[in-house]
């Protein structure tokens, strides 16, 4: 499946700026790359074995769908499962 990722940090775009353009939730306002998009093909098999950066659970063992892993970062194949809360 194709994902739009930040050219700066590799985070999948899940946010929009004030004009409705996709932007990186990590780099927004701090990096010249926050609006630069790369389209990357990511296999479903790779997404299934993505791990939470904190508790190391794999994506296929969470309630998250592979299309909407929160804070998915392509370089390290990691995401955030919510194990430490959301605030």
MMTF fields as JSON, N, C-alpha, C and O atoms, coordinates in Angstrom:
{
  "mmtfVersion": "1.0.0",
  "mmtfProducer": "UNKNOWN",
  "numBonds": 347,
  "numAtoms": 348,
  "numGroups": 87,
  "numChains": 1,
  "numModels": 1,
  "chainsPerModel": [1],
  "groupsPerChain": [87],
  "chainIdList": ["A"],
  "bondAtomList": [4, 2, 8, 6, 12, 10, 16, 14, 20, 18, 24, 22, 28, 26, 32, 30, 36, 34, 40, 38, 44, 42, 48, 46, 52, 50, 56, 54, 60, 58, 64, 62, 68, 66, 72, 70, 76, 74, 80, 78, 84, 82, 88, 86, 92, 90, 96, 94, 100, 98, 104, 102, 108, 106, 112, 110, 116, 114, 120, 118, 124, 122, 128, 126, 132, 130, 136, 134, 140, 138, 144, 142, 148, 146, 152, 150, 156, 154, 160, 158, 164, 162, 168, 166, 172, 170, 176, 174, 180, 178, 184, 182, 188, 186, 192, 190, 196, 194, 200, 198, 204, 202, 208, 206, 212, 210, 216, 214, 220, 218, 224, 222, 228, 226, 232, 230, 236, 234, 240, 238, 244, 242, 248, 246, 252, 250, 256, 254, 260, 258, 264, 262, 268, 266, 272, 270, 276, 274, 280, 278, 284, 282, 288, 286, 292, 290, 296, 294, 300, 298, 304, 302, 308, 306, 312, 310, 316, 314, 320, 318, 324, 322, 328, 326, 332, 330, 336, 334, 340, 338, 344, 342],
  "bondOrderList": [1, 1, 1, 1, 1, 1, 1, 1, 1, 1, 1, 1, 1, 1, 1, 1, 1, 1, 1, 1, 1, 1, 1, 1, 1, 1, 1, 1, 1, 1, 1, 1, 1, 1, 1, 1, 1, 1, 1, 1, 1, 1, 1, 1, 1, 1, 1, 1, 1, 1, 1, 1, 1, 1, 1, 1, 1, 1, 1, 1, 1, 1, 1, 1, 1, 1, 1, 1, 1, 1, 1, 1, 1, 1, 1, 1, 1, 1, 1, 1, 1, 1, 1, 1, 1, 1],
  "groupList": [{"groupName": "UNK", "atomNameList": ["N", "CA", "C", "O"], "elementList": ["N", "C", "C", "O"], "formalChargeList": [0, 0, 0, 0], "bondAtomList": [1, 0, 2, 1, 3, 2], "bondOrderList": [1, 1, 2], "singleLetterCode": "X", "chemCompType": "L-PEPTIDE LINKING"}],
  "groupTypeList": [0, 0, 0, 0, 0, 0, 0, 0, 0, 0, 0, 0, 0, 0, 0, 0, 0, 0, 0, 0, 0, 0, 0, 0, 0, 0, 0, 0, 0, 0, 0, 0, 0, 0, 0, 0, 0, 0, 0, 0, 0, 0, 0, 0, 0, 0, 0, 0, 0, 0, 0, 0, 0, 0, 0, 0, 0, 0, 0, 0, 0, 0, 0, 0, 0, 0, 0, 0, 0, 0, 0, 0, 0, 0, 0, 0, 0, 0, 0, 0, 0, 0, 0, 0, 0, 0, 0],
  "groupIdList": [1, 2, 3, 4, 5, 6, 7, 8, 9, 10, 11, 12, 13, 14, 15, 16, 17, 18, 19, 20, 21, 22, 23, 24, 25, 26, 27, 28, 29, 30, 31, 32, 33, 34, 35, 36, 37, 38, 39, 40, 41, 42, 43, 44, 45, 46, 47, 48, 49, 50, 51, 52, 53, 54, 55, 56, 57, 58, 59, 60, 61, 62, 63, 64, 65, 66, 67, 68, 69, 70, 71, 72, 73, 74, 75, 76, 77, 78, 79, 80, 81, 82, 83, 84, 85, 86, 87],
  "secStructList": [7, 3, 3, 3, 3, 3, 6, 6, 6, 7, 5, 5, 7, 7, 3, 3, 7, 6, 6, 1, 7, 3, 3, 7, 6, 6, 6, 6, 6, 6, 7, 6, 6, 6, 6, 7, 3, 3, 3, 3, 3, 7, 7, 2, 2, 2, 2, 2, 6, 7, 3, 3, 6, 6, 6, 7, 7, 5, 4, 4, 4, 1, 1, 1, 7, 4, 4, 4, 7, 6, 6, 7, 5, 6, 6, 6, 6, 3, 3, 7, 7, 1, 6, 6, 7, 7, 7],
  "xCoordList": [0.837, 0.0, 0.886, 1.992, 0.385, 1.154, 0.842, -0.31, 1.888, 1.756, 2.485, 3.513, 1.949, 2.623, 3.401, 2.831, 4.715, 5.561, 6.341, 6.55, 6.766, 7.559, 8.958, 9.597, 9.43, 10.779, 11.841, 12.986, 11.477, 12.441, 12.658, 13.79, 11.565, 11.72, 11.166, 11.428, 10.412, 9.859, 8.535, 8.044, 7.939, 6.649, 5.535, 5.554, 4.571, 3.426, 2.606, 2.356, 2.19, 1.382, 0.016, -0.726, -0.316, -1.622, -2.259, -3.339, -1.601, -2.096, -2.263, -1.762, -2.971, -3.142, -2.808, -3.072, -2.216, -1.92, -3.171, -4.243, -3.054, -4.2, -4.868, -6.021, -4.168, -4.732, -5.272, -5.729, -5.223, -5.732, -4.734, -5.095, -3.481, -2.445, -1.889, -1.771, -1.543, -0.968, 0.357, 1.143, 0.582, 1.82, 2.246, 1.452, 3.485, 4.029, 3.708, 3.961, 3.16, 2.843, 4.083, 4.004, 5.215, 6.452, 7.247, 7.726, 7.393, 8.229, 7.495, 8.142, 6.164, 5.393, 5.919, 5.985, 6.287, 6.758, 8.197, 8.713, 8.867, 10.244, 11.231, 12.442, 10.729, 11.614, 11.175, 9.981, 12.133, 11.824, 11.203, 10.645, 11.291, 10.784, 9.341, 8.785, 8.717, 7.407, 6.325, 5.351, 6.453, 5.454, 5.913, 5.18, 7.128, 7.663, 7.215, 7.476, 6.545, 5.925, 6.726, 7.179, 6.888, 7.407, 6.319, 5.746, 6.034, 5.117, 5.949, 6.852, 5.645, 6.428, 5.492, 4.409, 5.916, 5.162, 5.611, 6.797, 4.663, 4.958, 4.112, 2.895, 4.754, 4.01, 3.205, 3.57, 2.113, 1.287, 2.077, 1.892, 2.955, 3.782, 4.689, 4.878, 5.254, 6.116, 5.309, 5.774, 4.105, 3.269, 2.849, 2.76, 2.594, 2.187, 3.253, 2.928, 4.511, 5.597, 6.159, 7.154, 5.525, 5.928, 5.751, 4.807, 6.648, 6.583, 6.368, 6.791, 5.701, 5.541, 6.92, 7.676, 7.245, 8.559, 8.795, 9.939, 7.74, 7.881, 7.74, 8.628, 6.636, 6.409, 6.766, 6.742, 7.097, 7.567, 6.508, 6.858, 5.22, 4.172, 4.123, 4.364, 3.818, 3.732, 2.328, 1.347, 2.258, 0.994, -0.105, -1.274, 0.252, -0.778, -1.386, -2.369, -0.823, -1.355, -2.074, -2.393, -2.332, -3.051, -4.419, -4.733, -5.222, -6.541, -6.466, -7.48, -5.29, -5.132, -5.16, -4.607, -5.809, -5.774, -4.44, -3.829, -3.995, -2.704, -2.696, -1.632, -3.86, -3.928, -3.858, -3.632, -4.047, -4.091, -3.236, -3.658, -2.05, -1.155, -0.747, -0.211, -0.987, -0.653, 0.855, 1.603, 1.277, 2.685, 3.602, 4.682, 3.152, 3.98, 5.182, 5.039, 6.369, 7.622, 8.296, 8.689, 8.423, 8.866, 10.312, 10.632, 11.18, 12.614, 12.9, 13.727, 12.213, 12.445, 11.328, 11.378, 10.323, 9.148, 8.531, 8.267, 8.311, 7.731, 6.465, 6.232, 5.669, 4.467, 4.263, 5.048, 3.219, 2.878, 1.522, 0.534, 1.455, 0.215, -0.707, -1.869, -0.21, -1.021, -0.729, -1.429, 0.301, 0.604, 0.975, 0.883, 1.383, 1.755, 0.76, 1.053, -0.4, -1.428, -1.344, -0.434, -2.31, -2.411, -2.299, -2.419, -2.078, -2.013, -0.602, -0.383],
  "yCoordList": [-1.17, 0.0, 1.238, 1.227, 2.302, 3.537, 4.417, 4.553, 5.008, 5.937, 7.223, 7.198, 8.346, 9.629, 9.88, 9.907, 10.065, 10.246, 11.547, 12.076, 12.054, 13.276, 13.013, 12.027, 13.888, 13.751, 13.994, 13.572, 14.667, 14.967, 13.837, 13.404, 13.352, 12.364, 10.986, 10.029, 10.862, 9.566, 9.227, 8.11, 10.165, 9.946, 10.012, 10.872, 9.113, 9.148, 10.403, 10.73, 11.1, 12.307, 11.949, 11.179, 12.505, 12.288, 13.607, 13.612, 14.719, 16.028, 16.924, 16.62, 18.026, 19.02, 20.391, 20.672, 21.254, 22.613, 23.478, 22.97, 24.762, 25.665, 25.792, 26.218, 25.43, 25.491, 24.149, 24.029, 23.139, 21.82, 20.924, 19.847, 21.358, 20.541, 19.52, 19.823, 18.311, 17.328, 17.84, 18.474, 17.551, 17.98, 16.952, 16.113, 17.028, 16.092, 16.553, 17.711, 15.685, 16.084, 16.285, 16.908, 15.77, 15.898, 17.128, 17.881, 17.338, 18.41, 19.732, 20.748, 19.748, 20.951, 22.165, 22.16, 23.187, 24.432, 24.416, 25.456, 23.28, 23.209, 22.781, 22.895, 22.291, 21.768, 22.24, 22.372, 22.491, 22.866, 21.707, 21.911, 20.495, 19.31, 18.975, 18.025, 19.723, 19.311, 19.225, 18.497, 19.923, 19.846, 19.067, 18.953, 18.525, 17.787, 16.336, 15.646, 15.884, 14.563, 13.59, 13.926, 12.395, 11.273, 10.206, 9.913, 9.626, 8.482, 7.226, 7.053, 6.35, 5.137, 3.935, 3.978, 2.878, 1.626, 0.809, 0.52, 0.443, -0.349, -1.618, -1.553, -2.748, -4.004, -4.242, -3.776, -4.97, -5.314, -6.157, -6.034, -7.009, -7.849, -6.995, -7.299, -5.918, -5.033, -4.307, -4.153, -3.859, -3.167, -4.09, -3.65, -5.354, -6.303, -6.479, -6.705, -6.38, -6.585, -5.272, -5.278, -4.144, -2.87, -2.984, -3.616, -2.383, -2.498, -1.145, -0.11, -1.179, 0.037, 0.441, -0.396, 1.706, 2.196, 2.078, 2.164, 1.884, 1.821, 0.411, -0.06, -0.268, -1.582, -2.745, -3.9, -2.449, -3.421, -4.419, -5.427, -4.169, -5.032, -4.84, -3.738, -5.892, -5.768, -5.317, -5.567, -4.653, -4.071, -5.11, -4.819, -6.308, -7.332, -7.84, -8.58, -7.46, -7.874, -6.735, -6.845, -5.633, -4.505, -4.375, -5.098, -3.46, -3.206, -2.234, -1.978, -1.692, -0.729, -1.436, -2.525, -0.809, -1.307, -0.932, 0.069, -1.722, -1.456, -0.15, 0.425, 0.326, 1.591, 2.809, 3.917, 2.627, 3.797, 3.639, 4.035, 3.068, 2.962, 4.363, 5.127, 4.72, 6.066, 6.286, 5.428, 7.428, 7.841, 6.789, 6.507, 6.216, 5.232, 5.93, 6.939, 5.39, 5.953, 4.909, 3.842, 5.229, 4.248, 3.805, 2.642, 4.697, 4.364, 3.241, 2.368, 3.267, 2.25, 1.214, 0.289, 1.368, 0.488, 0.418, -0.659, 1.614, 1.706, 2.56, 3.317, 2.422, 3.232, 3.383, 2.859, 4.093, 4.238, 3.599, 4.014, 2.597, 1.852, 2.495, 2.104, 3.474, 4.114, 3.597, 3.946, 2.762, 2.11, 3.089, 2.733, 4.29, 5.272, 6.418, 7.441, 6.255, 7.282, 8.226, 8.134, 9.135, 10.035, 11.497, 12.33, 11.86, 13.289, 13.755, 14.931],
  "zCoordList": [0.0, 0.0, 0.0, 0.54, -0.612, -0.692, 0.503, 0.915, 1.047, 2.162, 1.809, 1.131, 2.27, 2.121, 3.399, 4.49, 3.258, 4.432, 4.337, 3.245, 5.474, 5.572, 5.031, 5.4, 4.163, 3.614, 4.677, 4.514, 5.762, 6.811, 7.795, 8.011, 8.4, 9.472, 9.136, 9.865, 8.056, 7.681, 8.327, 8.166, 9.057, 9.704, 8.67, 7.789, 8.77, 7.869, 8.168, 9.328, 7.107, 7.278, 7.838, 7.23, 8.994, 9.602, 10.03, 10.621, 9.737, 10.148, 8.926, 7.844, 9.112, 8.051, 8.617, 9.785, 7.766, 8.201, 8.096, 7.767, 8.368, 8.347, 6.993, 6.914, 5.919, 4.574, 4.1, 2.964, 4.966, 4.605, 3.893, 3.419, 3.811, 3.173, 4.159, 5.346, 3.695, 4.612, 5.167, 4.463, 6.432, 7.074, 8.11, 8.536, 8.502, 9.479, 10.898, 11.231, 11.74, 13.11, 13.971, 15.029, 13.536, 14.305, 13.874, 14.722, 12.575, 12.043, 11.827, 11.571, 11.923, 11.603, 12.363, 13.592, 11.629, 12.228, 12.682, 13.089, 12.629, 13.106, 12.037, 12.228, 10.914, 9.887, 8.514, 8.243, 7.662, 6.283, 5.516, 4.438, 6.054, 5.38, 5.74, 5.188, 6.645, 7.16, 6.092, 6.281, 5.002, 3.95, 2.738, 1.756, 2.797, 1.659, 1.736, 2.722, 0.695, 0.682, -0.171, -1.265, 0.344, -0.423, -0.414, 0.635, -1.572, -1.597, -1.58, -2.399, -0.645, -0.445, -0.445, 0.138, -1.096, -1.086, 0.122, 0.282, 0.962, 2.158, 2.09, 1.921, 2.222, 2.136, 3.412, 4.492, 3.266, 4.421, 5.417, 6.628, 4.904, 5.784, 6.667, 7.845, 6.091, 6.877, 7.944, 9.073, 7.6, 8.576, 9.719, 10.865, 9.423, 10.466, 11.533, 12.699, 11.157, 12.126, 12.67, 13.395, 12.323, 12.927, 14.434, 14.907, 15.178, 16.638, 17.292, 16.777, 18.438, 19.236, 19.732, 20.226, 19.603, 20.005, 21.512, 21.959, 22.299, 23.755, 24.317, 25.027, 24.008, 24.617, 23.698, 24.122, 22.44, 21.442, 20.973, 20.36, 21.244, 20.709, 19.189, 18.696, 18.459, 17.002, 16.592, 17.293, 15.45, 14.977, 14.823, 15.078, 14.411, 14.204, 15.506, 15.473, 16.652, 17.951, 18.665, 19.849, 17.942, 18.532, 17.875, 16.93, 18.375, 17.787, 16.612, 15.963, 16.331, 15.236, 13.894, 13.739, 12.929, 11.562, 10.921, 11.295, 9.973, 9.342, 8.567, 8.339, 8.162, 7.429, 8.323, 7.837, 9.624, 10.502, 11.771, 12.857, 11.631, 12.786, 13.235, 12.432, 14.498, 14.948, 15.011, 15.479, 14.541, 14.552, 13.936, 14.454, 12.821, 12.111, 11.5, 10.809, 11.756, 11.261, 10.388, 10.86, 9.115, 8.129, 8.31, 8.063, 8.73, 8.816, 9.796, 9.53, 10.932, 11.964, 12.026, 12.837, 11.172, 11.178, 12.576, 13.111, 13.152, 14.491, 14.457, 13.515, 15.49, 15.672, 17.171, 17.962, 17.566, 18.976, 19.212, 18.607, 20.08, 20.295, 21.325, 21.438, 22.076, 23.117, 24.506, 25.457, 24.641, 25.913, 27.038, 28.212, 26.702, 27.728, 27.837, 28.457, 27.244, 27.303, 26.112, 25.289, 26.039, 24.887, 25.231, 24.332, 26.472, 26.799, 27.049, 27.336]
}
